[in-house]
């Protein structure tokens, strides 16, 4: 979206920095529109900024910007570990095995089945058991459930 302070008229735009009217090809694109300052003014601003900032500060900024993806991976890994811990506590709380067939080999194959679906308390994701909530917060919801393996859970929903 174009800057409302200096709108584009007939392919021309007034630069916010130098005040000259220039063709829109003289501006860098920005999100859904073009930047307020022309390329020449932005290049001068960037050069002045880089001259004013020390090499150590630039290096720190560069390392910080490149570290973000690694930080996200680390954060996601700890999030998955937390979810696994909450599920392990929840499964142990309900007996640790399928209440119909006794399956207990893989914790990921065990699911929580509400005995009364109308009593299910829904949270922002639409499910009764929200893996993002702490174990203590979802304990009242777990009291309304039985632990079933994936096969028995499908059968319970299919046969009613």
C-alpha positions as a Python dict, from the first residue, in 0.01 Angstrom:
ca = {
    (1, 'X'): (0, 0, 0),
    (2, 'X'): (140, 337, -95),
    (3, 'X'): (233, 598, 162),
    (4, 'X'): (-70, 826, 205),
    (5, 'X'): (153, 1123, 289),
    (6, 'X'): (303, 1115, -62),
    (7, 'X'): (73, 914, -291),
    (8, 'X'): (169, 782, -634),
    (9, 'X'): (38, 1009, -912),
    (10, 'X'): (89, 903, -1275),
    (11, 'X'): (376, 670, -1183),
    (12, 'X'): (554, 946, -989),
    (13, 'X'): (607, 976, -614),
    (14, 'X'): (761, 1239, -390),
    (15, 'X'): (1048, 1112, -172),
    (16, 'X'): (997, 1158, 202),
    (17, 'X'): (1368, 1231, 255),
    (18, 'X'): (1488, 1453, -30),
    (19, 'X'): (1146, 1588, -136),
    (20, 'X'): (1211, 1527, -509),
    (21, 'X'): (942, 1375, -729),
    (22, 'X'): (1076, 1061, -896),
    (23, 'X'): (950, 768, -1102),
    (24, 'X'): (829, 472, -894),
    (25, 'X'): (1110, 257, -1039),
    (26, 'X'): (1341, 470, -822),
    (27, 'X'): (1185, 321, -505),
    (28, 'X'): (1239, -15, -337),
    (29, 'X'): (934, -238, -290),
    (30, 'X'): (812, -271, 67),
    (31, 'X'): (547, -518, 186),
    (32, 'X'): (238, -438, -25),
    (33, 'X'): (366, -114, -174),
    (34, 'X'): (685, 88, -207),
    (35, 'X'): (909, 259, 45),
    (36, 'X'): (867, 622, 136),
    (37, 'X'): (1227, 719, 55),
    (38, 'X'): (1389, 671, -287),
    (39, 'X'): (1671, 422, -347),
    (40, 'X'): (1937, 692, -350),
    (41, 'X'): (1830, 835, -12),
    (42, 'X'): (1798, 490, 145),
    (43, 'X'): (2144, 393, 23),
    (44, 'X'): (2292, 710, 174),
    (45, 'X'): (2106, 646, 503),
    (46, 'X'): (2232, 288, 512),
    (47, 'X'): (2591, 391, 437),
    (48, 'X'): (2580, 663, 704),
    (49, 'X'): (2437, 416, 954),
    (50, 'X'): (2699, 152, 874),
    (51, 'X'): (2976, 411, 908),
    (52, 'X'): (2840, 520, 1246),
    (53, 'X'): (2798, 167, 1382),
    (54, 'X'): (3112, -13, 1492),
    (55, 'X'): (3230, -336, 1330),
    (56, 'X'): (3163, -522, 1657),
    (57, 'X'): (2801, -404, 1663),
    (58, 'X'): (2749, -512, 1302),
    (59, 'X'): (2905, -849, 1377),
    (60, 'X'): (2681, -890, 1682),
    (61, 'X'): (2372, -802, 1476),
    (62, 'X'): (2473, -1046, 1202),
    (63, 'X'): (2530, -1332, 1446),
    (64, 'X'): (2206, -1257, 1627),
    (65, 'X'): (2007, -1258, 1304),
    (66, 'X'): (2159, -1586, 1187),
    (67, 'X'): (2111, -1747, 1528),
    (68, 'X'): (1733, -1707, 1519),
    (69, 'X'): (1657, -2021, 1314),
    (70, 'X'): (1878, -2226, 1544),
    (71, 'X'): (1703, -2073, 1845),
    (72, 'X'): (1364, -2165, 1695),
    (73, 'X'): (1474, -2527, 1647),
    (74, 'X'): (1596, -2542, 2006),
    (75, 'X'): (1272, -2388, 2134),
    (76, 'X'): (1063, -2632, 1926),
    (77, 'X'): (1263, -2926, 2060),
    (78, 'X'): (1198, -2818, 2421),
    (79, 'X'): (828, -2765, 2335),
    (80, 'X'): (802, -3121, 2199),
    (81, 'X'): (980, -3254, 2508),
    (82, 'X'): (733, -3070, 2733),
    (83, 'X'): (434, -3207, 2540),
    (84, 'X'): (574, -3561, 2565),
    (85, 'X'): (620, -3516, 2940),
    (86, 'X'): (261, -3394, 2986),
    (87, 'X'): (127, -3686, 2780),
    (88, 'X'): (335, -3936, 2981),
    (89, 'X'): (194, -3797, 3308),
    (90, 'X'): (-160, -3805, 3167),
    (91, 'X'): (-125, -4162, 3044),
    (92, 'X'): (19, -4274, 3380),
    (93, 'X'): (-268, -4096, 3559),
    (94, 'X'): (-522, -4303, 3363),
    (95, 'X'): (-349, -4636, 3419),
    (96, 'X'): (-86, -4652, 3146),
    (97, 'X'): (-265, -4901, 2919),
    (98, 'X'): (-574, -4933, 2701),
    (99, 'X'): (-876, -4993, 2923),
    (100, 'X'): (-1026, -5239, 2668),
    (101, 'X'): (-742, -5452, 2528),
    (102, 'X'): (-453, -5365, 2764),
    (103, 'X'): (-218, -5230, 2491),
    (104, 'X'): (80, -5046, 2642),
    (105, 'X'): (369, -5073, 2392),
    (106, 'X'): (372, -4722, 2243),
    (107, 'X'): (255, -4414, 2431),
    (108, 'X'): (183, -4232, 2103),
    (109, 'X'): (-80, -4494, 2015),
    (110, 'X'): (-273, -4427, 2337),
    (111, 'X'): (-554, -4171, 2318),
    (112, 'X'): (-801, -4012, 2558),
    (113, 'X'): (-1167, -4100, 2500),
    (114, 'X'): (-1441, -3896, 2667),
    (115, 'X'): (-1705, -4128, 2810),
    (116, 'X'): (-1964, -3849, 2783),
    (117, 'X'): (-1891, -3621, 2481),
    (118, 'X'): (-2144, -3360, 2600),
    (119, 'X'): (-1941, -3304, 2919),
    (120, 'X'): (-1628, -3226, 2719),
    (121, 'X'): (-1486, -2885, 2808),
    (122, 'X'): (-1361, -2727, 2487),
    (123, 'X'): (-1060, -2502, 2476),
    (124, 'X'): (-931, -2270, 2205),
    (125, 'X'): (-824, -2556, 1978),
    (126, 'X'): (-1164, -2729, 1988),
    (127, 'X'): (-1042, -3042, 2165),
    (128, 'X'): (-1108, -3143, 2523),
    (129, 'X'): (-752, -3252, 2603),
    (130, 'X'): (-511, -2977, 2509),
    (131, 'X'): (-150, -3094, 2509),
    (132, 'X'): (-29, -2735, 2553),
    (133, 'X'): (-191, -2700, 2897),
    (134, 'X'): (-14, -2818, 3209),
    (135, 'X'): (-100, -3156, 3358),
    (136, 'X'): (-258, -2995, 3667),
    (137, 'X'): (-488, -2778, 3454),
    (138, 'X'): (-614, -3070, 3248),
    (139, 'X'): (-658, -3319, 3533),
    (140, 'X'): (-1034, -3240, 3571),
    (141, 'X'): (-1076, -3312, 3200),
    (142, 'X'): (-880, -3638, 3230),
    (143, 'X'): (-1124, -3751, 3500),
    (144, 'X'): (-1395, -3754, 3230),
    (145, 'X'): (-1185, -3981, 3003),
    (146, 'X'): (-1073, -4340, 2962),
    (147, 'X'): (-745, -4438, 2802),
    (148, 'X'): (-781, -4631, 2474),
    (149, 'X'): (-538, -4747, 2208),
    (150, 'X'): (-590, -4603, 1860),
    (151, 'X'): (-771, -4914, 1732),
    (152, 'X'): (-1012, -4938, 2025),
    (153, 'X'): (-1071, -4561, 2009),
    (154, 'X'): (-1171, -4584, 1642),
    (155, 'X'): (-1402, -4876, 1720),
    (156, 'X'): (-1556, -4688, 2013),
    (157, 'X'): (-1644, -4396, 1784),
    (158, 'X'): (-1757, -4619, 1496),
    (159, 'X'): (-1982, -4846, 1698),
    (160, 'X'): (-2097, -4573, 1931),
}
